[in-house]
Amino acid sequence: MSDKLKKLKKVPVFKNEDEERNFWATADSSDYVDWKNAKKGVVFSGLKLSSKNITIRLPENLINAIKRKANMLDVPYQSYMETILHKEFMVRDK
């Protein structure tokens, strides 16, 4: 079928991010989006990654060491911990 005549499918309404992620992992986006007319360089500045609070038990001396290092870097210790975890697990997966 010619690209000009191709009728786009309607994107389903998703109950949650997991459902949407699973859908797009298998769907061909060109069936739903006219990429030839899409705008390039669009920035979604208001988007935030989903996050989830967790509770973790760590030895007190480890927490103190993390806090000292974060203080030397002038960053909040929880942000510092997040950076360490991100570097360890997200950068390697690429």
QUIVEN-V726620 format. One record per backbone hydrogen bond with DSSP energy under -0.5 kcal/mol. CO is the residue of the C=O (numbers start at 0). NH is the residue of the N-H. Records with the same first field share a line. If there is no record, write none. Layout:
CO: NH ; NH
This chain:
1: 4 ; 5
5: 7
11: 13
15: 19
16: 20
17: 21
18: 22
19: 23
20: 24
21: 25
22: 25 ; 26
26: 28
27: 30
28: 31 ; 32
30: 8
32: 34
33: 36
34: 37
42: 44
43: 46
55: 57
58: 61 ; 62
59: 63
60: 64
61: 65
62: 66
63: 67
64: 68
65: 69
66: 70
67: 71
68: 72
69: 73 ; 74
70: 73
75: 79
76: 80
77: 81
78: 82
79: 83
80: 84
81: 85
82: 86
83: 87
84: 88
85: 89 ; 90
86: 91
88: 92
90: 93
